[in-house]
Amino acid sequence: MTTEALASAENTGAGMNLPAPLLQAQCVSKQFPGVLALDAVDFELRAGEAHVLFGENGAGKSTLIQMLAGVFRPSTGSIRFRGQLIDLQGVHHARTLGLSAVFQEFSLVPTLTIEENLFLGAELTNHGLLDKLELHRRADDILKRLGFPLRPRQRVQDLTRAEQQMVEIAKAFRTDLSVLILDEPTASLTDREAQRLFAMVEQAKSRGVGVVYVTHRMSEIRRIGDRITVLRDGKRVATLNVAEVDDERLLQLMTGRVISQVFPKIEYRPGRPMLEISELTTADRSVKELSLEVRTGEVVGLAGLVGSGKSEVGRACFGLGRVASGRIKFDGQDVTGRSAREMLDLGAFYLPSDRREEGLIMMRSIRENVSLPWLGAPLFSRFGFLDRGSERSKVREVADRLNLQPPNIEHDIERLSGGNQQKVLLAKGLVSTEKLFILDEPTVGVDVGTRVAIYEFIRDLCEGGAGILLISSDLPEILHLTNRTYVMYRGELRVELEGSQITQDRVLANFFERAHA
Amino acid sequence: MDPMTYRALSFALQRLFVRIGVLPFLLVIALIVFTSLSTRFLTSENLITVARQATYLAIVSMGQMLALLTGGFDLSVGKIVAITSVITALTMAPLATAHPDATAITLTLGILAGIGAGTLVGVVNGIGVAVFSVSPFMMTLGTATISFGIALTLTSGVPVYGIPDAFGTIFSFARIFDIPSPVYVTAGLFVAMYILLNWTRMGRYFYAVGGNLRASRLSGINTRFYLFMAYVLSGGLAAVAGALLTARLETGEANIGASMPIDSIAACVIGGVSLRGGIGRVGNVVLGAVFIGLIQNGMDLAQIQSYLQEVVIGVLLILAVIADQLRQFVMLRLKE
């Protein structure tokens, strides 16, 4: 942390004459097995303000809000609510005090209705029996007050993700709300839904509710934030007034580096086309009439919001998800509808965005995970049996190249940090010499160090002559790593930008619905 | 004992527990308890009896392990044992009457027919689970009922006699270096399974498919095929156990193997196979089966009646699962 940041943290923290804090965390730390997730962090929230928590994945944002919401207790340090020391016994306890959190992973029971979910654990009874009428009336009341277009008797499993989030928010408003904690609430919302959410946050603020808002989207900070606290590696870096800080500075505070240190310089040498997609429409219509091209020696970006269909393009190229019409060509050969196995053998590697769900086998070792796609290769077999010696040496070589920690390749994936898990996932693509890499959110949930390592890895691949399709929601990544970028919106291609055309404004302008003049 | 040594000892014990699991502790406890209960327990003759008794369960458990590794389980193993027994006997009996001199051919055909029938049940399980995505629970429960029904229909519920004596002599009572022949079969299958799981692609893929099905598919593995093979091999191994058991009983019986599903799952879980799939070692599974055999034998010697023995097995199964959870907990605490 710079002394300057320290000074400004002091300034906004105590210097000004503002109302006393509603919620205050003093010097809280959280020790998990093997990691200090939060290291002596101070945080305060005033009534009627929206306080943004900003930082990379793994910076400690979620740990802090989970502590404030009663999910677990701090290892050391204290929490004060309206000046009183409190010891939260659990989420339910926090909620009765008026501290409610809406996490990214919903705590709803999908098979129950909205009203049953709203009052789960606090059912109204009359002589020991459920008072369903009263429950219905009150649920209806809450939804109306919040202006959500939902019927209380709808089943949660029938709702869209955005609607489920509304239910989760409504649940927070069930009791007398003092503190509302929102964890990246717009991650799965459309632009319109996000606007409605912002209006709701404003409304809550005007009623004196303090809002803790976790995000890593710059635009949202400006839209609703009053103050911002930046966390990095479990420590508080700074607390600033939103109006006083620019994006460049925020990014620097978040990463602890200047941009030029994060993104390497890549020499692009576009050669022959490696991947050619023409007029692709998937069976589920998440991609419509899309055409794009990736050449050897270049990094092509595919940007867009979550749900824009960008992930599905990568999946379709790898035989996941059915193709309704259109052609996919790899290295001049028609590969439409080929399986993952065939694509791997042809020389294409796909990195899925969700490493836990689709990427890694968590309870097995690094060695087994890395070699898994290639066990059929001659390198790994001897007389029809596995050649475990050459497997070990090959995986060790790849692990060294990526500087994997710990270097012991017999470690279970479960015990690695998020960044190293992501490296293992990448390592799977390094065992054989692949010609095309489709990387879907390659830096999701990793620390800055790993991020830099992954970017350098992308540079090396590109300069080594591979073609790279970088599918990403991370704008700086798209801006600084690609030489061409396609932007998608609702399954369709919006624009193709090249070289100096790739600017924040031009990419963002195509992320959202076009304003009709 | 002063507190320092006590703490050091407790720490060492916890480390050991995390490393090797609950099974070795259980084995030691069982040995101590039964040795003190009966002087006949720890004799070489009795231990050979244990080995012979445990051999059938060990084979079935190795198959069960494959189903568990891939994240499922196989409830039909008991009825596969039964139908194998019935078909083996029904094939051998008429052949033995018609050609009393062609014993070798009779035995070969009988064994092939029996194991073929048992394996076929495994094939059906595999098709249901891998192709039609039926839950392993329903699929294997269904085929278990079907097999049992067929076995009963074929035999009208009475034992099938007329198996050549040679079958029992060779595959059950013969001894080489004082060790009964079925133990050699089990040892051979164990070596084969060990190689399969640790030194072949198929074995590696069983672990991968059970550990994360979607990640395996993305790694280019034909997940359906390996799911299918897990049930085929499970059925095949249960069928081998069924044939060996028929040799021991010298009759074909539709009513054998009833406790095989629960016992084999218990042997696997006690041996550290994860019910969530992806984790387990075949050596420990065999030890788990031996442990259950040891318990049953010890209780026989201590004259605990067989109905009560069922209670003990059930309790042990639940304790093994709790011990596994405890192990996870201790592991986390030791890391801190």
Interface residues (C-beta under 8 A of the other chain):
Chain A: Q31 P33 G34 F318 L320 S339 A340 R341 M343 L344 D345 Y350 P352 E357 E358 G359 L360 I361 M362 M363 R364 E368 L372 P373 L375 G376 S381 G384 F385 L386 R388 K428
Chain B: I195 N198 W199 T200 R201 R204 Y205 Y207 A208 G211 N212 R214 A215 S216 R217 L218 S219 G220 I221 N222 S274 G278 I279 L332 K335 E336
